[in-house]
Amino acid sequence: MANVLIIDDDTEMCLMLADLITSISHHAKYVHTLAEGLDLAISGTFDVIFLDVRMPDGNGLEILHRIRTVRFPPEVIIITGAGDPDGAEIAVRNGAWDYLRKPLSPKKIILPLKRVLQYRDGIKDIRKPPVLLWREGIIGESPRIKACLTTLAQAAHTDVSVLITGETGTGKELFARAIHHNSARAKGRFVVVDCAVLPETLTESALFGYEKGAFTGSDGPKEGLIRRAHGGTLFLDEIGELPPNLQKTFLRVLQERCFRPVGSNKEIKSDFRLVAATNRIPEKMVRSGMFREDLLYRLRGISIELPSLRDRITDMKDLVVYLTGRIFDRHGLEPKGYSPDFIRILSSYDWPGNIRELVHTLEAALSEAYYEPILFPKHLPEHIRIKMARSAITPPHRPDLTDLTDPAEKKHLQKEIPLFKEYRKNILSTAESSYLKDLMAATRGNIKQACVLSGLGRTRLYTLMKKHGID
């Protein structure tokens, strides 16, 4: 008998689902708020959760990542009367089993429920050995990073091609190296090809190598990068910059694992594992005709989408400690302390350049505080301090609505639609406060348990509690 939790504010829907679930010999419980539902979901006593999206106290999709952090997380089936493609994508990315639109027929409910329970029965008895990952430089324990590390571990156990996406500066090469070092190919070479800086006229010779006399100046044969990766991993950084004329050629290389050096009549084999990365959106490149769709399919055996720094801000303290430690060692500096305001400012900034920008910022701050024992916000670069000061004082710019020809539409928009930044800030603040209250209630104020349950560091937890006035 399975335990099923229903989180929905519609009483009739809850009763219908509960009756249907009990009719097939399973136990059902329902609640009408996200706060109650999350408290039960992370208790570890449920196998399946039916989760509504629009709830009185928030969006159901926003608690998915919290549900997935428990040791043996329940499978989540999203149910919604206002489904949309973006919501479905968010659900899948956060580990939802299925995404169902209301109204729901018994067949729509029972079939996915049976499938998910069959799946859980199959994995309950599997005793997976603990995964010890080589993760040099990959810092953080936020839910988004943990999810990426889980996929990394899966990728390391296979030879399937991997496509890593994410904004510039999010650490795509670090993840590529970690895949290599955790794989059976760790003793082979890790060969990096930066497609963005390859001269178009020399790309073929760089990748495939060449024979003596293949072109002017080729005094002898030279091994190409693909051959150098034999027995190891070939990392194609910024794959979106690969010239169109080479994409078809490279597609065949991936299919056959063989190629012909420039000026040669013989094909050479190379047993390499491919990892590619791009800061662009692959599907958008395909739609615009900049990238071959069939090549994308070959590259994307396993996908890892790295979060931006602003989406994993709970890792800030750990990142600062690790990165400043490296800077201290490199320059022979004595370790310095950090004021709470220093970490707070870093956590409030939006980091358009992600971790790469954070590294440069910390280097600048340490240079500014060279002889001082503690880092304060005054040591941060001026542009960051100015931006944070302006955001604290200047009201957000309201778009001009004078170009709307319909007066009724203009009046409605001005009255009903808040600025996105204001709306998002209020929602996040409310969600944070609600979460922390539930966390303290669940752990009865035990900070150690709260840190384990939430994944937050002690300092970060205290900072958030102080921010929301929680004792």
C-alpha positions in Angstrom: 0.0 0.0 0.0 1.4 3.4 -1.0 0.9 6.7 0.8 -0.3 9.5 -1.5 -0.5 13.2 -0.6 -2.8 15.6 -2.4 -1.9 19.3 -2.2 -4.9 21.3 -3.7 -7.1 24.1 -2.4 -10.1 22.6 -4.2 -11.9 20.5 -1.7 -14.0 18.6 -4.3 -10.9 17.8 -6.3 -9.2 16.5 -3.1 -12.2 14.3 -2.2 -12.4 12.9 -5.7 -8.7 12.1 -5.9 -8.7 10.6 -2.4 -11.7 8.3 -3.2 -10.1 7.2 -6.4 -6.8 6.4 -4.7 -8.4 4.5 -1.8 -10.5 2.5 -4.3 -7.3 1.0 -5.6 -6.1 0.1 -2.1 -3.7 3.0 -1.4 -3.8 5.5 1.4 -4.6 9.2 0.6 -4.2 12.4 2.6 -5.0 15.9 1.4 -4.2 19.5 2.6 -5.2 22.9 1.2 -2.0 25.0 1.5 1.5 24.7 0.3 2.9 25.3 3.8 1.1 22.3 5.2 1.9 20.2 2.1 5.6 21.0 2.1 5.8 20.1 5.8 4.3 16.7 5.1 6.2 16.2 1.8 9.6 16.5 3.4 8.7 14.1 6.2 9.6 11.2 4.0 6.4 9.3 4.6 4.8 9.7 1.1 5.5 7.9 -2.1 3.5 10.1 -4.5 2.3 13.7 -4.4 -0.4 15.3 -6.5 0.5 19.0 -6.5 -1.7 21.9 -7.7 0.1 24.9 -9.2 -2.1 27.8 -8.1 -2.5 27.7 -4.4 -3.6 30.4 -1.9 -0.1 30.8 -0.4 2.0 30.5 -3.6 2.9 28.6 -6.7 3.2 24.8 -6.4 6.1 24.7 -8.8 8.2 26.8 -6.4 8.4 24.0 -3.8 9.3 21.2 -6.2 13.0 21.6 -5.6 12.5 21.5 -1.8 10.5 18.2 -2.1 13.3 16.7 -4.2 15.9 17.3 -1.4 14.8 14.6 0.9 16.7 11.3 1.0 14.2 9.2 -0.9 12.0 11.9 -2.4 8.4 11.2 -3.4 7.5 11.5 -7.1 5.4 14.5 -7.9 2.5 14.7 -10.4 1.5 18.3 -11.2 -2.2 18.9 -11.6 -3.4 22.3 -12.8 -6.3 24.0 -14.4 -4.1 26.7 -15.9 -1.4 24.8 -17.6 1.2 26.4 -19.9 4.3 25.3 -21.7 6.6 27.3 -19.4 5.1 25.7 -16.3 5.4 22.3 -17.8 9.1 22.9 -18.6 9.8 24.2 -15.0 8.0 21.1 -13.7 10.1 18.7 -15.8 13.4 20.5 -15.0 12.6 20.2 -11.3 12.0 16.5 -11.4 8.2 16.2 -11.7 6.9 12.8 -12.9 4.1 14.1 -15.0 2.1 17.3 -15.7 -1.7 16.9 -16.0 -4.3 19.5 -16.9 -7.7 19.6 -15.2 -10.4 18.4 -15.5 -9.0 15.0 -14.7 -10.7 11.7 -15.6 -10.0 8.5 -13.5 -8.0 7.1 -16.4 -5.8 10.2 -16.4 -5.1 9.7 -12.7 -4.8 6.0 -12.3 -2.5 5.3 -15.2 0.4 7.6 -14.2 -0.1 6.6 -10.5 0.3 3.0 -11.4 3.4 3.7 -13.5 5.1 5.8 -10.8 4.4 3.2 -8.1 5.8 0.5 -10.4 8.9 2.6 -10.8 9.3 3.1 -7.1 8.9 -0.5 -6.3 11.7 -1.2 -8.8 14.2 1.1 -7.1 13.3 0.6 -3.4 15.5 -2.5 -3.1 18.4 -1.1 -5.1 21.3 -0.4 -2.8 23.3 2.2 -4.7 26.9 2.7 -3.4 27.7 6.2 -2.2 28.9 8.4 -5.0 32.2 10.1 -4.2 32.7 12.8 -6.8 35.9 14.6 -7.8 34.5 18.1 -7.8 37.5 20.4 -7.5 36.3 24.0 -7.9 32.6 23.1 -7.9 31.4 24.7 -4.7 28.0 24.8 -3.2 25.2 22.7 -1.8 22.1 24.6 -3.1 19.4 22.4 -4.6 20.2 23.6 -8.2 23.9 22.6 -7.8 23.0 19.3 -6.2 20.7 18.5 -9.1 23.6 19.3 -11.6 26.0 17.1 -9.6 23.5 14.2 -9.6 23.4 14.4 -13.4 27.2 14.8 -13.5 27.5 11.5 -11.6 25.2 9.8 -14.0 27.1 11.1 -17.0 30.4 10.0 -15.5 29.3 6.4 -15.5 28.6 6.3 -19.2 30.3 7.3 -22.5 27.3 9.2 -23.8 27.9 12.7 -25.2 27.1 15.5 -22.8 25.9 19.1 -23.6 26.4 21.7 -20.8 24.5 24.9 -21.1 24.5 28.0 -19.0 25.4 31.7 -19.0 28.9 32.9 -19.4 30.9 32.4 -16.2 28.8 29.7 -14.6 31.6 27.0 -14.6 30.9 24.9 -17.7 34.5 23.9 -18.1 34.7 22.9 -14.5 31.8 20.5 -14.9 33.3 19.2 -18.1 36.6 18.4 -16.3 34.7 16.8 -13.5 32.9 14.5 -15.9 36.2 13.5 -17.3 38.0 13.0 -13.9 35.1 10.9 -12.6 34.8 8.7 -15.7 36.7 5.6 -16.7 38.7 7.9 -19.1 40.3 9.9 -16.2 43.8 8.6 -17.1 43.4 9.8 -20.7 43.7 13.4 -22.0 41.2 16.1 -21.5 41.5 18.1 -24.7 39.9 21.6 -24.8 38.8 23.1 -28.1 37.6 26.7 -27.9 35.4 27.0 -31.0 35.1 30.8 -30.5 38.8 31.5 -31.1 39.5 28.9 -33.8 40.5 30.8 -37.0 37.9 29.7 -39.7 40.7 29.0 -42.2 42.6 26.7 -39.8 39.7 25.0 -38.0 39.9 21.8 -40.0 43.7 21.4 -39.7 43.4 22.2 -35.9 40.8 19.6 -35.4 41.8 16.9 -37.8 45.6 17.5 -38.1 47.4 17.5 -41.4 50.0 15.8 -43.5 53.3 17.2 -44.8 52.7 19.5 -47.8 49.0 19.8 -47.2 49.3 23.5 -47.4 51.9 26.2 -47.5 54.1 26.1 -44.4 53.1 22.5 -43.4 56.7 21.2 -43.2 55.6 17.9 -41.5 52.6 16.0 -40.2 50.8 17.3 -37.2 48.3 15.5 -34.9 44.9 17.1 -34.6 43.0 17.8 -31.4 40.5 15.0 -32.1 43.3 12.4 -32.4 44.9 13.8 -29.2 41.7 13.1 -27.4 42.0 9.3 -28.2 41.2 7.4 -25.0 40.2 10.5 -23.2 37.6 13.4 -23.5 37.2 16.0 -26.2 35.7 19.2 -24.8 34.2 21.5 -27.4 33.7 24.9 -25.6 31.3 27.3 -27.2 30.1 24.7 -29.7 27.6 27.3 -31.1 30.5 29.1 -32.7 31.5 26.0 -34.8 31.4 27.2 -38.5 28.4 25.9 -40.4 30.6 24.3 -43.1 32.3 22.1 -40.4 29.1 21.1 -38.6 28.2 18.5 -41.2 31.8 17.2 -41.2 31.9 17.0 -37.4 28.5 15.1 -37.4 30.1 12.3 -39.3 33.1 12.3 -37.0 30.7 11.8 -34.1 28.9 9.0 -35.9 31.9 7.1 -37.1 34.6 8.2 -34.6 37.0 8.5 -37.6 38.3 11.4 -39.7 40.7 12.3 -42.5 43.6 14.7 -41.7 44.0 17.5 -44.2 46.0 16.4 -47.2 45.6 12.6 -46.3 43.8 9.8 -48.1 43.6 7.6 -45.1 41.0 7.8 -42.3 42.1 7.7 -38.7 40.0 6.4 -35.8 39.8 8.2 -32.5 38.0 6.7 -29.4 37.0 9.9 -27.6 34.2 10.9 -25.3 32.6 14.2 -26.3 31.5 16.9 -23.9 30.3 20.2 -25.4 29.2 23.5 -23.9 27.5 26.7 -25.0 26.2 29.9 -23.4 23.5 30.1 -26.1 20.1 28.4 -26.2 20.5 25.4 -28.6 16.9 25.3 -29.8 17.0 29.0 -30.7 20.2 28.4 -32.7 18.5 25.6 -34.6 15.4 27.6 -35.3 17.5 30.5 -36.7 19.4 28.1 -39.0 22.8 28.7 -37.2 23.1 25.1 -36.0 22.3 21.7 -37.4 19.4 20.0 -35.7 20.9 16.5 -36.3 24.2 17.6 -34.7 22.4 18.9 -31.7 20.7 15.5 -31.2 24.2 13.9 -31.3 25.6 16.3 -28.8 22.7 16.2 -26.3 22.8 12.6 -25.1 22.8 14.0 -21.5 22.0 17.7 -20.8 23.3 19.7 -17.8 21.9 23.2 -17.4 24.1 25.2 -15.0 22.3 27.8 -12.9 23.3 31.4 -12.8 24.9 32.7 -9.6 21.8 34.8 -8.8 19.8 31.5 -8.9 22.1 29.8 -6.3 22.7 32.7 -4.0 22.6 30.4 -0.9 26.1 29.2 -2.1 27.6 32.7 -1.8 29.3 32.2 1.6 30.9 28.9 0.6 32.0 30.4 -2.7 33.6 33.4 -1.1 35.5 31.3 1.4 36.8 29.0 -1.3 37.7 31.6 -3.8 39.4 34.0 -1.4 41.3 31.0 0.0 42.7 30.4 -3.5 43.6 34.0 -3.8 45.3 34.1 -0.4 47.4 31.0 -1.4 48.3 32.4 -4.9 49.5 35.7 -3.6 50.9 34.6 -0.2 48.4 36.7 1.8 47.2 36.2 5.3 43.6 35.1 5.5 41.1 37.8 6.2 37.7 37.9 7.9 34.4 39.1 6.4 31.8 41.4 7.9 28.2 40.3 7.6 27.5 43.3 5.4 30.1 42.2 3.0 28.4 38.9 2.4 25.0 40.5 2.4 26.0 42.9 -0.4 27.5 40.1 -2.4 24.3 38.1 -1.9 22.1 41.0 -3.1 24.0 41.8 -6.3 22.6 40.2 -9.5 26.0 39.1 -10.9 25.5 39.3 -14.7 29.0 37.9 -15.1 28.3 35.0 -12.6 31.2 33.3 -10.8 33.8 34.7 -13.2 32.7 38.2 -12.2 32.7 37.2 -8.5 36.3 36.0 -8.8 37.4 39.4 -10.2 35.4 41.3 -7.6 37.0 39.4 -4.7 40.5 39.9 -6.2 39.7 43.7 -6.4 38.4 43.7 -2.8 41.4 41.9 -1.5 43.7 44.3 -3.3 41.8 47.2 -1.8 42.0 45.7 1.7 45.6 44.5 1.3 46.8 45.6 4.8 43.4 45.2 6.6 42.2 42.1 8.5 38.5 42.2 7.6 36.7 42.8 4.4 33.9 45.4 4.4 31.5 46.6 1.7 33.7 49.7 1.2 36.4 47.3 -0.2 34.1 46.2 -3.1 34.4 47.8 -6.5 32.7 51.2 -6.9 30.2 50.1 -9.6 28.8 47.4 -7.3 28.4 49.7 -4.3 26.8 52.4 -6.6 24.3 49.9 -8.0 23.3 48.6 -4.6 23.0 52.1 -3.2 20.8 53.2 -6.2 18.6 50.2 -5.9 18.0 50.9 -2.2 16.9 54.5 -2.9 15.7 55.0 -6.5 12.2 53.7 -7.2 12.1 51.4 -10.3 11.4 53.0 -13.6 7.8 52.6 -14.7 7.4 52.1 -18.4 5.6 54.8 -20.4 2.0 53.8 -21.2 1.1 56.9 -23.2 1.4 54.9 -26.5 -1.6 52.8 -25.6 -4.5 54.0 -27.7 -7.3 52.3 -25.6 -7.8 54.4 -22.5 -9.6 51.5 -20.7 -6.6 49.3 -21.4 -4.2 51.9 -20.1 -6.2 52.4 -16.9 -6.4 48.6 -16.3 -2.6 48.1 -16.8 -1.7 51.0 -14.5 -4.0 49.7 -11.8 -3.7 45.9 -12.1 -0.1 45.1 -13.3 2.7 45.9 -10.9 6.3 46.1 -11.9 7.8 42.6 -12.3 10.7 43.4 -10.0 8.3 44.6 -7.2 6.0 41.6 -7.6 8.9 39.1 -7.7 10.5 40.7 -4.6 7.3 40.6 -2.6 6.5 37.0 -3.6 10.0 35.8 -2.7 10.1 37.7 0.6 6.7 36.2 1.5 7.8 32.7 0.5 11.1 33.0 2.4 9.3 34.2 5.6 6.7 31.4 5.3 9.4 28.8 4.7 11.5 29.9 7.7 8.5 29.8 10.0 7.7 26.3 8.9 11.3 25.3 9.2 11.5 26.5 12.8 8.2 24.9 13.7 9.3 21.6 12.2 12.6 21.6 14.0 11.2 23.2 17.2 14.0 25.9 16.9 16.8 23.4 16.6 19.3 25.3 14.4 21.5 22.3 13.7 18.5 20.3 12.5 17.2 23.3 10.5 20.5 23.6 8.7 20.5 19.9 7.8 16.8 20.0 6.6 17.1 23.2 4.6 20.6 22.8 3.2 21.5 26.3 4.5 24.7 27.2 6.4 24.3 28.4 9.9 25.4 32.0 9.1 23.0 32.2 6.1 20.1 30.8 8.2 20.7 33.3 11.0 20.9 36.1 8.4 17.6 35.1 6.8 15.9 34.8 10.2 17.1 38.2 11.2 15.9 39.7 7.9 12.3 38.3 8.5 12.2 38.9 12.2 12.0 35.3 13.2 13.2 34.4 16.7 
